[in-house]
Amino acid sequence: MRCSIAAAGSIIDRRPVVHGRPLAADGEAGSLVARRGRVMRSYLTHLECTACGATYPADRLATTCPACAKVLYARYDLAAAARQMTKAALASRPWNLWRYAEILPVRDPDAAPRLGEGGTPLLAVPALGRAFDLDRLMVKDEGRNPTGSFKARGLAMAVARAKELGARAVAIPSAGNAAAAMAAYAARAGLPAHVVMPADTPAAIRAECHALGARVMLVAGLINDAGKIVRENAAARGWFDVSTLKEPYRVEGKKTMGLELAEELGWRLPDAIVYPTGGGTGIVGMWKAFAELEAMGLIGPKRPKMIVVQAEGCAPIVRAYERGERQAPLWEDAATIAPGMRVPVAIGDYLILDAIRESGGTAVTVSDAELMEGVRLAAAGEGLFIAPEAGAAVIAARKLRASGFLERGDEVVIFVTGTGLKHTDLIDAAALVVEPGDTATIAALLDAAGPGTHVRSIDTSEHPA
């Protein structure tokens, strides 16, 4: 297997190489695994409540703990999984999230609705690193996933498992990207999809859900209001609710971000992970992944500082962290232009806060103006057009270096949770339209910019046509 740490601006590429070329995400790669007789199977054993410790059978549809209504985790025979999911075995597997089948819940991965999820690049970002005084700054670009966000990982797993266990339809309340991901995987799986989302969800995401065949309802409220509608209708209408951490398997898809990160870094972990947080499944999933990898002997006990980033207008986890609390009460009047962070209450709050504290991490906020600055810095400096949530994480890294929480030599990974292409409404793209022969206006516009200057927009009032 090819393995190298990224130089400035390069990609850490750990895809298996066969006959001189990397394996694709699916297709040929899957058949190669079968031809070599390396049958991958899940070592899922049961479900366990993260709060009261009660255990339940895994092979039936489940939501939250029947005893205490808290989050359920999938548990595995990790000793048996470790004998099969070895570094040598992984070397010949396709570079997608299904390579970790032994510690994923789907019994028949070949029957799962796949769209090429996982296997996202880990990129060095030297321009941002120089600007922030961080020598080893990287981003993991989850915008490369199907439907353009990390949500594809969780919903691929949740929909696959729901279908495997007999669900006839799926439903989700969403601030945006999760709805699109669920709609895509439901379409792939042949399941009806029902989406309830805030009315001000970005138009591109609303259109995506409609195009993917989902039945879409818009609500004059936030994601928690959408969640109430799903909860009140799911049982009567035969929907299986795949809300964040209200079923056990979305987090299993999200944990593959942590599995991949460890493998991309040569089976070690960075000093810090900076993560934009709404419902928090990404943080929770990676923390679970690291524990499982250590139990399997693939990594040691070192953990990265887990850093939660939220918007100033919706920061329930940051507030609870600062107060020393383990639960995060509802944030009233939540408001931010980053839809993925406009989550006023999280069922997994205690799991997020545990991960922050156990890792020696922290929780910080950024303003909407700052997160859009982060979007512009990543785009103009690194060629990465990122979602506003990821822009918040970029600025958080800068702030934490300036405060001394992060040191110059720390290896820091920012998670870019989605592409900016769904948020073009936030970009000022105004520009004057000129006539091809109007050389005077063309020259005036170019002279106003100056040589080598990036011009985002030009005030047309100064250069009337």
C-alpha positions as CSV (number, residue, x, y, z in Angstrom):
1,M,0.0,0.0,0.0
2,R,1.2,3.4,-0.9
3,C,1.7,5.5,2.3
4,S,3.2,9.0,2.7
5,I,2.6,12.0,4.8
6,A,1.4,14.9,2.8
7,A,3.9,17.6,1.7
8,A,2.7,21.1,1.3
9,G,-0.5,21.1,-0.7
10,S,-0.6,17.4,-1.3
11,I,-2.9,14.6,-0.5
12,I,-2.3,11.7,1.9
13,D,-3.2,8.8,-0.4
14,R,-3.6,5.4,1.2
15,R,-5.8,3.8,-1.4
16,P,-4.7,0.2,-2.2
17,V,-2.7,0.0,-5.4
18,V,-3.1,-3.1,-7.6
19,H,-1.4,-3.6,-10.9
20,G,0.1,-0.1,-10.6
21,R,-3.1,1.8,-10.1
22,P,-5.3,2.6,-7.1
23,L,-8.5,0.6,-6.6
24,A,-11.8,2.3,-7.3
25,A,-14.3,2.9,-4.6
26,D,-16.6,0.1,-5.7
27,G,-17.2,-2.3,-8.6
28,E,-14.0,-3.9,-9.6
29,A,-12.6,-3.5,-6.1
30,G,-15.4,-5.3,-4.5
31,S,-15.1,-8.2,-6.9
32,L,-11.4,-8.4,-6.2
33,V,-12.1,-8.9,-2.5
34,A,-14.5,-11.7,-3.3
35,R,-12.1,-13.4,-5.8
36,R,-9.4,-13.5,-3.1
37,G,-11.8,-15.1,-0.7
38,R,-11.6,-12.4,1.9
39,V,-15.2,-12.3,2.9
40,M,-15.8,-9.3,5.1
41,R,-18.5,-9.6,7.7
42,S,-19.8,-7.6,10.6
43,Y,-19.0,-8.7,14.2
44,L,-21.9,-6.8,15.6
45,T,-23.1,-8.5,18.8
46,H,-25.7,-6.2,20.5
47,L,-26.8,-2.7,21.3
48,E,-25.9,-1.0,24.6
49,C,-27.3,2.1,26.2
50,T,-24.7,4.8,26.7
51,A,-26.4,6.1,29.9
52,C,-27.9,3.2,31.9
53,G,-25.9,0.3,30.3
54,A,-28.9,-1.8,29.4
55,T,-28.3,-4.2,26.5
56,Y,-30.6,-5.2,23.6
57,P,-30.6,-7.4,20.6
58,A,-29.1,-5.8,17.5
59,D,-31.1,-7.5,14.8
60,R,-34.4,-5.6,15.1
61,L,-35.3,-2.0,14.4
62,A,-34.3,0.2,17.4
63,T,-34.4,3.9,18.3
64,T,-33.3,5.1,21.7
65,C,-33.0,3.1,25.0
66,P,-36.4,1.8,26.0
67,A,-35.4,2.1,29.7
68,C,-34.1,5.7,29.8
69,A,-34.5,7.2,26.2
70,K,-30.8,7.8,25.8
71,V,-28.5,7.0,22.9
72,L,-27.8,3.4,22.0
73,Y,-24.5,2.2,20.7
74,A,-23.7,-0.8,18.5
75,R,-21.2,-3.1,20.1
76,Y,-18.9,-5.6,18.4
77,D,-16.8,-8.7,19.2
78,L,-13.7,-6.6,18.8
79,A,-11.3,-9.5,19.5
80,A,-12.7,-11.4,16.6
81,A,-12.9,-8.3,14.4
82,A,-9.2,-7.6,15.1
83,R,-8.2,-11.0,13.7
84,Q,-9.8,-10.2,10.4
85,M,-9.5,-6.4,10.0
86,T,-5.7,-6.3,10.1
87,K,-3.5,-3.8,8.5
88,A,-2.5,-6.5,5.9
89,A,-6.1,-7.2,5.1
90,L,-7.0,-3.6,4.7
91,A,-4.2,-3.2,2.2
92,S,-6.2,-4.9,-0.5
93,R,-9.6,-3.4,0.2
94,P,-11.3,-0.6,-1.7
95,W,-10.7,2.9,-0.3
96,N,-14.3,3.6,0.9
97,L,-16.0,3.3,4.3
98,W,-17.1,-0.3,3.7
99,R,-13.4,-1.4,4.1
100,Y,-14.1,-1.5,7.9
101,A,-17.0,-3.9,7.6
102,E,-16.0,-5.9,10.6
103,I,-16.8,-3.0,12.9
104,L,-19.8,-1.7,11.0
105,P,-23.4,-2.9,11.7
106,V,-24.6,-4.0,8.2
107,R,-24.7,-7.7,7.9
108,D,-24.6,-7.8,4.1
109,P,-22.4,-5.0,2.9
110,D,-22.9,-6.1,-0.7
111,A,-26.6,-5.4,-0.5
112,A,-26.1,-1.9,1.0
113,P,-27.2,1.1,-1.1
114,R,-23.7,2.5,-2.1
115,L,-22.9,5.8,-3.8
116,G,-19.1,5.9,-3.3
117,E,-19.2,7.2,0.3
118,G,-16.1,7.7,2.4
119,G,-12.4,7.6,1.3
120,T,-12.2,11.4,1.5
121,P,-8.8,13.1,1.1
122,L,-6.7,14.5,3.9
123,L,-5.1,17.7,2.6
124,A,-2.2,19.8,3.8
125,V,-3.2,23.5,3.8
126,P,0.1,25.4,3.9
127,A,-1.3,28.8,3.1
128,L,-3.7,28.7,6.0
129,G,-1.0,27.2,8.1
130,R,1.4,30.1,7.4
131,A,-1.4,32.6,8.1
132,F,-2.3,31.0,11.4
133,D,1.2,30.1,12.5
134,L,0.4,26.3,12.4
135,D,3.1,24.3,10.8
136,R,1.1,21.1,10.4
137,L,-2.4,22.1,9.5
138,M,-4.6,19.8,7.5
139,V,-8.2,19.5,6.4
140,K,-10.2,16.3,5.8
141,D,-12.5,17.3,3.0
142,E,-15.8,15.6,3.6
143,G,-17.4,17.7,0.8
144,R,-16.2,15.0,-1.6
145,N,-18.8,12.6,-0.3
146,P,-22.0,11.8,-2.3
147,T,-24.5,14.7,-1.8
148,G,-21.5,16.9,-0.8
149,S,-21.2,16.4,2.9
150,F,-20.2,14.1,5.7
151,K,-23.8,13.3,6.2
152,A,-23.5,10.7,3.5
153,R,-21.5,8.4,5.8
154,G,-24.1,8.3,8.5
155,L,-27.2,8.1,6.3
156,A,-25.6,5.4,4.1
157,M,-25.3,3.2,7.2
158,A,-28.7,4.2,8.7
159,V,-30.6,3.6,5.5
160,A,-28.8,0.3,4.8
161,R,-29.5,-1.0,8.2
162,A,-33.1,0.2,8.2
163,K,-33.7,-1.7,5.0
164,E,-31.9,-4.7,6.2
165,L,-34.1,-4.8,9.3
166,G,-37.4,-4.4,7.4
167,A,-38.2,-0.7,7.4
168,R,-40.7,0.2,4.7
169,A,-40.1,4.0,4.7
170,V,-37.6,6.4,6.3
171,A,-38.1,9.9,7.6
172,I,-35.8,12.6,8.9
173,P,-35.9,16.1,10.4
174,S,-33.0,18.0,9.0
175,A,-31.4,21.4,8.8
176,G,-30.3,20.5,5.2
177,N,-27.5,18.1,4.3
178,A,-28.8,15.1,6.2
179,A,-32.1,15.3,4.4
180,A,-30.3,15.3,1.0
181,A,-28.2,12.3,2.1
182,M,-31.1,10.4,3.3
183,A,-33.1,11.1,0.2
184,A,-30.2,9.8,-2.0
185,Y,-29.7,6.6,-0.1
186,A,-33.4,5.9,0.2
187,A,-33.7,6.3,-3.5
188,R,-30.8,3.9,-4.0
189,A,-32.4,1.5,-1.6
190,G,-35.9,1.8,-3.1
191,L,-37.4,3.2,0.1
192,P,-39.9,6.1,0.3
193,A,-38.3,9.1,2.0
194,H,-40.0,11.8,4.0
195,V,-38.2,15.0,4.9
196,V,-39.2,17.8,7.3
197,M,-36.9,20.8,7.3
198,P,-36.9,24.5,8.1
199,A,-38.5,26.7,5.5
200,D,-35.3,28.7,5.1
201,T,-33.1,25.6,4.3
202,P,-30.8,26.6,1.4
203,A,-32.7,26.4,-1.9
204,A,-30.1,24.1,-3.4
205,I,-30.7,21.5,-0.7
206,R,-34.5,21.7,-1.0
207,A,-34.2,21.2,-4.8
208,E,-31.8,18.3,-4.2
209,C,-34.3,16.5,-1.9
210,H,-37.1,17.0,-4.4
211,A,-35.0,15.8,-7.3
212,L,-34.1,12.7,-5.3
213,G,-37.8,11.8,-5.0
214,A,-38.3,12.6,-1.3
215,R,-41.6,14.0,0.0
216,V,-40.6,17.3,1.5
217,M,-42.4,19.4,4.1
218,L,-41.1,22.8,5.2
219,V,-41.8,24.1,8.7
220,A,-41.8,27.6,10.0
221,G,-39.3,26.8,12.7
222,L,-36.0,25.0,13.4
223,I,-34.8,21.4,13.3
224,N,-36.3,20.6,16.7
225,D,-39.7,21.8,15.4
226,A,-39.2,19.5,12.4
227,G,-38.3,16.7,14.7
228,K,-41.5,17.0,16.6
229,I,-43.5,16.6,13.4
230,V,-41.5,13.4,12.5
231,R,-41.9,12.0,16.0
232,E,-45.7,12.6,16.0
233,N,-46.2,10.9,12.7
234,A,-43.6,8.2,12.3
235,A,-45.4,5.3,14.1
236,A,-48.8,6.0,12.6
237,R,-47.5,6.4,9.1
238,G,-45.0,3.6,9.1
239,W,-41.9,5.7,8.9
240,F,-38.6,4.7,10.5
241,D,-37.1,7.8,12.1
242,V,-33.4,8.2,11.3
243,S,-32.9,11.4,13.4
244,T,-29.5,12.2,14.7
245,L,-28.6,9.7,17.5
246,K,-32.2,8.6,17.8
247,E,-31.3,5.3,16.1
248,P,-28.0,3.5,16.6
249,Y,-26.5,3.4,13.2
250,R,-25.9,6.9,11.8
251,V,-23.1,7.3,14.3
252,E,-21.5,4.1,13.0
253,G,-21.2,5.7,9.6
254,K,-19.8,8.9,11.0
255,K,-17.2,7.0,13.0
256,T,-15.5,6.0,9.8
257,M,-14.2,9.5,9.6
258,G,-12.1,8.6,12.6
259,L,-11.1,5.2,11.2
260,E,-9.9,6.8,8.0
261,L,-8.1,9.5,9.7
262,A,-6.1,7.1,11.8
263,E,-5.2,5.0,8.8
264,E,-4.3,8.0,6.6
265,L,-1.9,9.1,9.3
266,G,-0.2,5.7,9.5
267,W,-2.2,4.4,12.4
268,R,-1.8,7.3,14.7
269,L,-3.9,10.3,15.6
270,P,-3.3,14.1,15.3
271,D,-2.8,16.4,18.2
272,A,-6.1,18.2,17.7
273,I,-9.4,17.8,15.7
274,V,-11.4,21.0,15.0
275,Y,-15.0,20.1,14.3
276,P,-18.0,22.3,13.5
277,T,-20.8,20.9,15.7
278,G,-24.6,20.8,15.5
279,G,-26.1,17.5,16.6
280,G,-22.6,16.3,17.3
281,T,-22.7,12.8,15.7
282,G,-19.3,13.4,14.1
283,I,-17.5,14.1,17.4
284,V,-19.3,11.2,19.1
285,G,-18.6,8.8,16.3
286,M,-14.9,9.5,16.0
287,W,-14.5,9.2,19.8
288,K,-16.1,5.8,19.6
289,A,-13.9,4.8,16.7
290,F,-10.7,5.7,18.5
291,A,-11.7,3.5,21.5
292,E,-12.5,0.6,19.2
293,L,-9.2,0.9,17.3
294,E,-7.3,0.9,20.5
295,A,-9.1,-2.2,21.7
296,M,-8.2,-3.9,18.4
297,G,-4.6,-3.0,18.8
298,L,-4.4,-0.7,15.8
299,I,-3.6,2.5,17.7
300,G,-2.3,3.4,21.1
301,P,-3.9,5.3,23.9
302,K,-3.1,8.8,22.6
303,R,-6.1,10.9,21.7
304,P,-6.4,14.2,19.9
305,K,-7.9,17.2,21.7
306,M,-11.5,17.2,20.5
307,I,-12.5,20.8,19.7
308,V,-16.2,21.7,19.2
309,V,-17.0,24.8,17.2
310,Q,-20.4,26.4,17.3
311,A,-22.0,29.7,16.0
312,E,-22.4,32.5,18.5
313,G,-26.2,32.5,17.8
314,C,-26.6,28.8,18.6
315,A,-24.0,27.4,21.0
316,P,-25.7,25.0,23.5
317,I,-22.7,22.7,23.8
318,V,-20.2,25.6,24.3
319,R,-22.4,27.1,27.0
320,A,-22.7,23.8,28.8
321,Y,-18.9,23.2,28.5
322,E,-18.2,26.6,30.0
323,R,-20.6,26.0,32.8
324,G,-19.1,22.6,33.7
325,E,-22.4,20.9,32.9
326,R,-23.0,17.5,31.2
327,Q,-26.3,18.4,29.6
328,A,-26.9,21.2,27.2
329,P,-30.4,22.8,27.6
330,L,-32.3,24.2,24.6
331,W,-30.8,27.3,23.1
332,E,-33.6,29.8,22.7
333,D,-34.0,31.8,19.5
334,A,-31.2,30.0,17.7
335,A,-29.9,32.0,14.7
336,T,-26.9,31.5,12.3
337,I,-26.4,31.5,8.6
338,A,-24.7,28.1,8.9
339,P,-27.7,25.7,8.8
340,G,-25.7,22.7,10.1
341,M,-24.9,24.5,13.3
342,R,-28.4,25.8,13.9
343,V,-29.3,22.9,16.2
344,P,-30.6,24.3,19.5
345,V,-30.6,21.0,21.4
346,A,-28.7,17.7,21.0
347,I,-29.8,14.3,22.4
348,G,-26.1,13.3,22.5
349,D,-25.0,16.3,24.5
350,Y,-23.5,14.3,27.3
351,L,-21.5,12.2,24.8
352,I,-20.1,15.3,23.1
353,L,-19.2,17.0,26.4
354,D,-17.6,13.8,27.7
355,A,-15.4,13.6,24.6
356,I,-14.3,17.2,24.9
357,R,-13.3,16.9,28.6
358,E,-11.8,13.4,28.4
359,S,-9.5,14.6,25.5
360,G,-8.5,17.9,27.1
361,G,-10.2,19.7,24.3
362,T,-12.4,22.8,24.3
363,A,-15.5,24.4,22.8
364,V,-15.5,27.8,21.1
365,T,-17.9,30.0,19.2
366,V,-17.5,32.2,16.1
367,S,-19.7,34.9,14.6
368,D,-21.4,34.6,11.3
369,A,-19.1,37.3,9.9
370,E,-16.1,35.3,11.0
371,L,-17.3,32.0,9.6
372,M,-17.8,33.6,6.2
373,E,-14.3,35.0,6.5
374,G,-13.2,31.4,7.0
375,V,-15.0,30.4,3.8
376,R,-13.2,33.1,1.9
377,L,-9.8,32.3,3.3
378,A,-10.1,28.6,2.4
379,A,-11.3,29.4,-1.1
380,A,-8.8,32.1,-2.0
381,G,-5.9,30.6,-0.2
382,E,-6.3,26.9,-0.8
383,G,-8.7,26.5,-3.6
384,L,-11.3,24.9,-1.3
385,F,-14.9,26.2,-1.5
386,I,-16.2,25.0,1.8
387,A,-19.5,25.2,3.6
388,P,-20.1,27.9,6.2
389,E,-19.9,25.4,9.0
390,A,-16.4,24.5,7.9
391,G,-15.6,28.2,7.7
392,A,-16.3,28.3,11.4
393,A,-13.8,25.6,12.1
394,V,-11.1,27.4,10.0
395,I,-11.5,30.6,12.1
396,A,-11.6,28.5,15.3
397,A,-8.2,27.1,14.5
398,R,-6.9,30.6,14.0
399,K,-8.4,31.8,17.3
400,L,-7.0,28.8,19.3
401,R,-3.5,29.3,17.9
402,A,-3.7,33.0,18.8
403,S,-4.8,32.2,22.4
404,G,-2.0,29.6,22.8
405,F,-4.4,26.7,23.2
406,L,-2.9,25.2,20.0
407,E,0.9,25.3,19.6
408,R,2.8,26.0,16.4
409,G,4.0,22.5,16.0
410,D,0.7,20.8,16.7
411,E,-0.7,18.5,14.1
412,V,-4.2,19.9,13.6
413,V,-6.9,18.5,11.4
414,I,-9.9,20.7,10.5
415,F,-13.0,18.8,9.3
416,V,-14.5,20.4,6.3
417,T,-18.0,18.9,6.7
418,G,-19.4,20.0,3.4
419,T,-19.0,21.8,0.1
420,G,-19.8,25.4,-0.4
421,L,-21.6,24.7,-3.6
422,K,-24.9,24.4,-1.7
423,H,-24.4,27.8,-0.1
424,T,-23.8,30.1,-3.1
425,D,-26.6,32.3,-1.8
426,L,-24.1,33.5,0.9
427,I,-21.5,34.7,-1.6
428,D,-21.7,38.2,-3.0
429,A,-21.3,37.4,-6.7
430,A,-22.4,40.8,-8.0
431,A,-20.4,42.0,-11.0
432,L,-20.9,44.5,-13.8
433,V,-21.8,43.1,-17.2
434,V,-19.8,44.9,-19.9
435,E,-20.2,45.0,-23.7
436,P,-17.3,43.2,-25.5
437,G,-16.4,46.4,-27.4
438,D,-16.5,48.7,-24.4
439,T,-12.8,48.9,-23.9
440,A,-12.9,52.0,-21.7
441,T,-15.1,50.3,-19.1
442,I,-13.1,47.1,-19.3
443,A,-9.9,49.0,-18.7
444,A,-11.4,50.9,-15.8
445,L,-12.5,47.7,-14.1
446,L,-9.2,46.0,-14.5
447,D,-7.3,49.1,-13.4
448,A,-9.4,49.4,-10.3
449,A,-8.5,45.9,-9.3
450,G,-4.8,46.3,-9.7
451,P,-2.3,43.6,-10.8
452,G,-2.5,40.3,-8.9
453,T,-5.6,41.4,-6.9
454,H,-8.5,39.0,-6.3
455,V,-11.7,40.9,-7.1
456,R,-14.8,39.4,-5.6
457,S,-17.2,42.2,-6.8
458,I,-17.0,45.6,-8.2
459,D,-19.2,48.6,-7.3
460,T,-21.1,49.2,-10.5
461,S,-22.1,52.7,-9.4
462,E,-18.5,53.8,-9.9
463,H,-18.4,52.4,-13.5
464,P,-21.8,53.0,-15.1
465,A,-22.3,51.2,-18.3
